[in-house]
């Protein structure tokens, strides 16, 4: 390839004279993680350019003080469709005015179909713009169609291919801070540990607590240490799970609501296996190199599941209509409004299959530990 072609998407020529690049990415932590391969491709294509992430406070907390493709991190103002919260139009206007003064050469939209993100991006005054767009979204200088059923990592790589960026990686990777590496390495001689995150931003993606409890109870009976994690909104969910499991040996603990994002990263990195729904913590765990077992709705398998299976396993819920009203769940949000019902659409996933996945991954992790102990090396995780 000559530097303008791409094995992912249709490559276009690189823009000349690019010294400043802005990447727009709102939404959750998992969304940011899945954008990292695209950012790395941009950094490789424009090695003399400074990359700035326009992201949420959680994104900035995750990447702050951590090696990444970005040279600068800028907080995205609250804006409809980009960042939730009470909108302040004056703050958005001031942000745009400030950003225009930065004289950005290339602005990259990695935030969905562009109905809200493309107008925002165009208001930043960059010389060149690339991104994706649904049929009703404003086009950028170089635009590719936003098609619903595509993996987000590959979608991002197709977007940056419009700017002549060739993929350098497919699976997202997060480098660990020193304190997180120390936390990970301190567990090498301890008992096997499984970290469980029972929550997700969409309650429909919650595997029922009783299903998690079946798996956790079996792991505790195996002598595995299990730690529950989650944010402050998920404390009750974690407590419900803990109360559902008999734990005479005291192997089950909950740290839900107790950790900063940085501390959570260390906990995920220190685990032998992370079990969870399709959620930000599962994406972070995979990105720092931890083995993961995930419970996924079938549509999200296409858009967000891990790409490999050597360290990651998934079980799939095949419910395609709302169990309450029967609405088709496969229609994307811009063509069919979400119904008001929140029943689990992954309840059909068999706990026995999930337990088999976790045990297999644990066996691999224990074998890796033993090999590392013989050679004096760290576990095979991102550093």
PLY file of the C-alpha trace (Angstrom):
ply
format ascii 1.0
element vertex 383
property float x
property float y
property float z
element edge 382
property int vertex1
property int vertex2
end_header
0.00 0.00 0.00
1.21 3.54 -0.73
0.01 5.24 2.46
-3.31 6.42 1.07
-4.92 3.00 0.66
-6.54 1.03 3.46
-7.55 -2.55 4.00
-10.48 -1.15 5.99
-12.73 1.11 3.97
-11.85 3.16 0.90
-8.73 5.20 1.54
-8.42 8.78 0.34
-5.30 10.96 -0.02
-3.91 12.57 3.10
-4.52 16.26 3.56
-1.40 18.41 3.15
0.01 20.64 5.85
-1.90 19.12 8.77
-0.43 20.11 12.13
-3.50 20.13 14.37
-6.17 17.41 14.45
-9.31 17.40 16.59
-11.22 14.15 17.23
-14.83 14.43 18.42
-16.13 11.52 20.53
-18.89 11.79 23.11
-21.01 9.08 24.82
-19.63 6.42 27.17
-16.23 5.04 28.08
-16.70 1.99 25.89
-17.36 4.25 22.91
-14.09 6.07 23.51
-12.15 2.82 23.90
-13.47 1.58 20.56
-12.26 4.83 18.94
-8.63 4.32 19.97
-7.54 2.29 16.92
-8.82 5.10 14.68
-6.90 7.67 16.73
-3.75 5.55 16.53
-4.13 5.35 12.75
-4.39 9.15 12.58
-1.30 9.56 14.73
0.65 7.25 12.42
-0.60 8.96 9.25
0.18 12.46 10.57
3.21 11.94 12.84
3.98 15.66 13.07
0.44 16.64 14.00
-0.94 17.27 17.47
-4.08 15.24 18.21
-6.71 16.69 20.53
-9.60 14.67 21.90
-12.88 16.51 22.41
-14.51 14.18 24.91
-16.53 13.84 28.08
-15.20 14.31 31.63
-15.09 10.50 32.00
-12.96 10.25 28.86
-10.57 12.85 30.19
-10.36 11.04 33.54
-9.60 7.76 31.80
-6.86 9.12 29.51
-5.36 11.81 31.77
-1.78 10.95 32.73
-1.85 7.88 30.49
0.10 7.40 27.23
-2.35 7.58 24.34
-2.51 8.84 20.75
-3.74 12.20 22.05
-1.51 15.12 22.94
-4.32 17.17 24.48
-7.69 16.43 26.09
-10.49 19.00 25.89
-13.85 18.75 27.64
-16.86 18.62 25.35
-19.60 21.05 26.43
-23.06 19.70 27.17
-24.80 19.47 23.83
-27.84 17.52 22.59
-26.87 14.16 21.15
-23.25 14.55 22.21
-23.12 14.91 25.96
-26.10 14.62 28.29
-27.00 17.28 30.82
-28.56 20.73 31.06
-27.54 22.56 27.92
-25.81 25.94 28.14
-25.87 27.50 24.63
-23.56 30.28 25.76
-20.96 27.72 26.84
-21.20 25.98 23.48
-20.79 29.28 21.66
-17.76 30.17 23.78
-16.25 26.73 23.16
-16.64 27.10 19.42
-15.13 30.58 19.50
-12.15 29.33 21.52
-11.68 26.32 19.28
-11.67 28.44 16.12
-8.73 30.30 17.61
-6.77 27.01 17.76
-6.68 26.91 13.93
-7.37 23.21 13.60
-6.41 21.72 10.24
-8.47 18.51 10.41
-11.57 17.75 12.48
-12.67 14.10 12.67
-16.18 13.06 13.66
-16.17 9.65 15.40
-19.52 10.21 17.11
-22.20 8.34 15.22
-24.45 9.33 12.37
-23.80 13.06 12.41
-27.27 14.47 12.97
-25.99 16.34 16.01
-22.24 15.83 15.75
-21.68 17.05 12.20
-23.19 20.53 12.76
-21.16 20.79 15.96
-17.99 19.77 14.14
-18.60 22.18 11.27
-18.88 24.98 13.83
-15.29 24.43 14.96
-13.84 26.08 11.86
-11.38 23.37 10.83
-9.85 23.55 7.33
-10.85 19.94 6.62
-13.56 17.69 8.06
-14.23 13.96 7.79
-16.86 11.71 9.35
-19.96 9.63 8.73
-23.52 10.72 8.10
-27.02 9.35 7.98
-29.19 10.52 5.09
-30.58 13.42 7.11
-27.23 14.62 8.53
-25.12 17.42 7.07
-22.26 16.15 4.93
-18.67 16.95 5.82
-15.86 17.56 3.34
-15.33 13.81 3.12
-18.20 11.68 4.34
-19.04 7.99 4.40
-22.57 6.63 4.96
-23.44 5.72 8.53
-24.81 2.17 8.40
-26.17 0.78 11.64
-24.87 -2.79 11.71
-21.12 -2.26 11.69
-18.52 -2.77 14.39
-17.60 0.56 15.97
-13.85 -0.08 15.73
-14.13 -0.72 12.00
-16.49 2.23 11.56
-13.90 4.54 13.10
-11.15 3.11 10.92
-13.26 3.67 7.81
-13.79 7.29 8.86
-10.10 8.04 9.34
-9.35 6.25 6.04
-11.10 9.24 4.46
-8.13 11.26 5.71
-5.59 8.76 4.37
-5.01 6.97 7.70
-4.17 3.26 7.47
-4.99 0.93 10.40
-2.10 0.13 12.73
-4.22 -2.00 15.10
-7.69 -3.48 15.31
-8.16 -4.22 19.00
-8.16 -1.23 21.37
-5.31 -0.98 23.85
-4.93 1.17 26.96
-1.53 1.66 28.56
-1.46 1.31 32.33
-0.27 4.03 34.69
2.47 3.04 37.14
0.05 2.67 40.06
-2.19 0.43 37.95
0.74 -1.76 36.91
1.71 -2.11 40.56
-1.86 -3.06 41.47
-1.91 -5.66 38.67
1.47 -7.15 39.54
0.65 -7.40 43.26
-1.99 -10.03 42.45
0.33 -12.45 40.67
0.78 -14.67 43.72
-2.75 -14.33 45.13
-5.78 -16.53 44.53
-7.52 -16.41 41.13
-9.81 -13.39 40.91
-12.88 -12.70 38.81
-14.22 -9.15 38.70
-17.95 -8.93 37.94
-19.71 -5.84 36.59
-23.47 -6.54 36.59
-24.55 -3.17 35.19
-24.75 -1.38 31.82
-25.89 2.06 30.69
-28.96 0.54 29.02
-30.99 -1.53 31.54
-32.14 -3.79 28.72
-28.56 -5.04 28.42
-28.57 -6.17 32.07
-28.26 -9.92 32.45
-30.66 -10.67 35.34
-29.11 -10.69 38.81
-30.21 -14.26 39.45
-28.24 -15.39 36.37
-25.12 -13.61 37.62
-25.72 -15.12 41.06
-25.70 -18.65 39.64
-22.29 -18.08 38.08
-20.82 -16.24 41.07
-22.01 -18.92 43.51
-20.29 -21.61 41.45
-17.07 -19.60 41.29
-17.05 -19.01 45.04
-17.61 -22.74 45.54
-14.55 -23.29 43.32
-12.49 -21.14 45.71
-12.29 -18.17 43.35
-12.22 -14.67 44.77
-14.98 -12.52 43.24
-15.11 -8.72 43.36
-18.19 -6.76 42.27
-17.68 -3.33 40.70
-19.89 -0.52 39.45
-20.52 3.19 39.74
-22.61 4.87 42.43
-25.82 4.21 40.50
-25.05 0.47 40.51
-24.43 -0.01 44.23
-27.91 -1.42 44.85
-27.54 -3.80 41.94
-24.22 -5.09 43.29
-25.67 -5.47 46.78
-28.62 -7.41 45.40
-26.19 -9.76 43.70
-24.03 -10.17 46.80
-27.07 -10.91 48.93
-28.11 -13.66 46.49
-24.93 -15.71 46.94
-23.99 -17.90 49.90
-20.39 -17.05 50.78
-19.22 -18.89 53.90
-15.53 -18.44 53.02
-15.82 -14.66 52.51
-14.61 -14.75 48.92
-17.22 -12.34 47.58
-16.75 -8.59 48.04
-18.23 -5.47 46.50
-16.38 -2.29 45.60
-19.29 -0.77 43.71
-19.51 2.97 44.25
-16.19 3.04 46.14
-13.66 3.58 43.37
-12.55 6.39 41.14
-12.26 5.59 37.46
-8.50 5.24 37.82
-8.89 2.83 40.71
-11.40 0.82 38.70
-8.89 0.49 35.86
-6.39 -0.96 38.32
-8.96 -3.42 39.62
-9.84 -4.54 36.10
-6.17 -4.93 35.19
-5.50 -6.99 38.32
-8.31 -9.47 37.60
-7.69 -12.81 35.95
-11.10 -12.58 34.27
-13.74 -9.84 34.05
-17.35 -10.94 33.64
-19.93 -8.37 32.61
-22.58 -7.16 30.26
-21.79 -5.10 27.17
-20.51 -2.13 29.15
-17.67 0.36 29.52
-15.80 -1.63 32.20
-15.75 -4.73 29.98
-14.28 -2.66 27.13
-11.67 -1.15 29.47
-10.78 -4.57 30.87
-10.19 -5.95 27.39
-8.15 -2.88 26.44
-5.75 -3.36 29.36
-5.29 -7.01 28.40
-7.52 -8.79 30.90
-9.51 -11.80 29.77
-13.24 -11.10 29.58
-16.48 -13.04 29.43
-19.36 -10.95 28.12
-23.13 -11.22 27.88
-24.26 -9.51 24.67
-27.48 -8.73 22.89
-27.30 -10.05 19.33
-27.37 -6.59 17.71
-24.50 -5.38 19.86
-22.43 -8.42 18.94
-22.18 -6.82 15.50
-21.33 -3.34 16.76
-19.39 -3.80 19.99
-18.26 -7.36 20.77
-14.56 -8.18 21.14
-13.02 -9.13 17.80
-10.90 -12.04 19.06
-11.67 -15.15 21.08
-8.30 -16.23 22.46
-8.79 -14.02 25.54
-12.44 -13.06 25.20
-15.66 -15.08 25.10
-19.25 -13.97 24.55
-22.68 -15.48 25.06
-25.53 -13.99 23.07
-29.13 -13.06 23.82
-31.33 -13.43 20.74
-34.40 -11.46 21.83
-35.25 -9.19 18.88
-38.59 -7.78 20.04
-39.52 -6.00 23.25
-40.92 -8.67 25.62
-43.59 -6.17 26.75
-44.89 -4.47 23.60
-43.35 -6.51 20.79
-41.58 -3.58 19.13
-38.78 -4.57 16.76
-35.49 -3.91 18.56
-33.34 -4.34 15.48
-34.38 -0.99 13.99
-31.80 1.77 14.63
-32.79 4.66 16.84
-33.08 7.23 14.07
-35.72 5.18 12.22
-37.74 3.81 15.15
-38.08 5.47 18.53
-37.19 3.39 21.56
-40.19 2.07 23.49
-40.52 2.93 27.18
-39.99 -0.63 28.43
-36.78 -1.85 30.08
-36.95 -5.65 30.43
-33.73 -7.58 29.94
-33.20 -8.63 26.34
-30.35 -10.97 27.30
-32.27 -13.00 29.89
-32.21 -16.01 27.59
-28.44 -16.41 27.99
-27.70 -19.69 29.80
-25.66 -19.28 33.03
-24.09 -22.68 32.44
-22.53 -21.49 29.20
-21.22 -18.33 30.84
-19.74 -20.33 33.71
-18.01 -22.63 31.23
-16.48 -19.59 29.53
-15.26 -18.08 32.80
-13.73 -21.35 34.00
-11.93 -21.86 30.68
-10.52 -18.34 30.80
-9.48 -18.81 34.43
-7.63 -22.00 33.53
-5.74 -20.09 30.83
-4.97 -17.28 33.28
-3.62 -19.66 35.92
-1.43 -21.34 33.32
-0.15 -17.93 32.22
0.61 -17.01 35.83
2.67 -20.15 36.28
4.60 -19.50 33.10
5.27 -15.91 34.19
6.45 -17.10 37.61
8.95 -19.46 35.95
10.34 -16.71 33.73
10.02 -13.85 36.19
7.83 -11.86 33.80
4.53 -10.04 34.20
1.21 -11.42 33.05
0.44 -10.99 29.38
-1.38 -7.70 29.81
-0.96 -4.19 28.46
1.71 -2.17 30.21
0 1
1 2
2 3
3 4
4 5
5 6
6 7
7 8
8 9
9 10
10 11
11 12
12 13
13 14
14 15
15 16
16 17
17 18
18 19
19 20
20 21
21 22
22 23
23 24
24 25
25 26
26 27
27 28
28 29
29 30
30 31
31 32
32 33
33 34
34 35
35 36
36 37
37 38
38 39
39 40
40 41
41 42
42 43
43 44
44 45
45 46
46 47
47 48
48 49
49 50
50 51
51 52
52 53
53 54
54 55
55 56
56 57
57 58
58 59
59 60
60 61
61 62
62 63
63 64
64 65
65 66
66 67
67 68
68 69
69 70
70 71
71 72
72 73
73 74
74 75
75 76
76 77
77 78
78 79
79 80
80 81
81 82
82 83
83 84
84 85
85 86
86 87
87 88
88 89
89 90
90 91
91 92
92 93
93 94
94 95
95 96
96 97
97 98
98 99
99 100
100 101
101 102
102 103
103 104
104 105
105 106
106 107
107 108
108 109
109 110
110 111
111 112
112 113
113 114
114 115
115 116
116 117
117 118
118 119
119 120
120 121
121 122
122 123
123 124
124 125
125 126
126 127
127 128
128 129
129 130
130 131
131 132
132 133
133 134
134 135
135 136
136 137
137 138
138 139
139 140
140 141
141 142
142 143
143 144
144 145
145 146
146 147
147 148
148 149
149 150
150 151
151 152
152 153
153 154
154 155
155 156
156 157
157 158
158 159
159 160
160 161
161 162
162 163
163 164
164 165
165 166
166 167
167 168
168 169
169 170
170 171
171 172
172 173
173 174
174 175
175 176
176 177
177 178
178 179
179 180
180 181
181 182
182 183
183 184
184 185
185 186
186 187
187 188
188 189
189 190
190 191
191 192
192 193
193 194
194 195
195 196
196 197
197 198
198 199
199 200
200 201
201 202
202 203
203 204
204 205
205 206
206 207
207 208
208 209
209 210
210 211
211 212
212 213
213 214
214 215
215 216
216 217
217 218
218 219
219 220
220 221
221 222
222 223
223 224
224 225
225 226
226 227
227 228
228 229
229 230
230 231
231 232
232 233
233 234
234 235
235 236
236 237
237 238
238 239
239 240
240 241
241 242
242 243
243 244
244 245
245 246
246 247
247 248
248 249
249 250
250 251
251 252
252 253
253 254
254 255
255 256
256 257
257 258
258 259
259 260
260 261
261 262
262 263
263 264
264 265
265 266
266 267
267 268
268 269
269 270
270 271
271 272
272 273
273 274
274 275
275 276
276 277
277 278
278 279
279 280
280 281
281 282
282 283
283 284
284 285
285 286
286 287
287 288
288 289
289 290
290 291
291 292
292 293
293 294
294 295
295 296
296 297
297 298
298 299
299 300
300 301
301 302
302 303
303 304
304 305
305 306
306 307
307 308
308 309
309 310
310 311
311 312
312 313
313 314
314 315
315 316
316 317
317 318
318 319
319 320
320 321
321 322
322 323
323 324
324 325
325 326
326 327
327 328
328 329
329 330
330 331
331 332
332 333
333 334
334 335
335 336
336 337
337 338
338 339
339 340
340 341
341 342
342 343
343 344
344 345
345 346
346 347
347 348
348 349
349 350
350 351
351 352
352 353
353 354
354 355
355 356
356 357
357 358
358 359
359 360
360 361
361 362
362 363
363 364
364 365
365 366
366 367
367 368
368 369
369 370
370 371
371 372
372 373
373 374
374 375
375 376
376 377
377 378
378 379
379 380
380 381
381 382
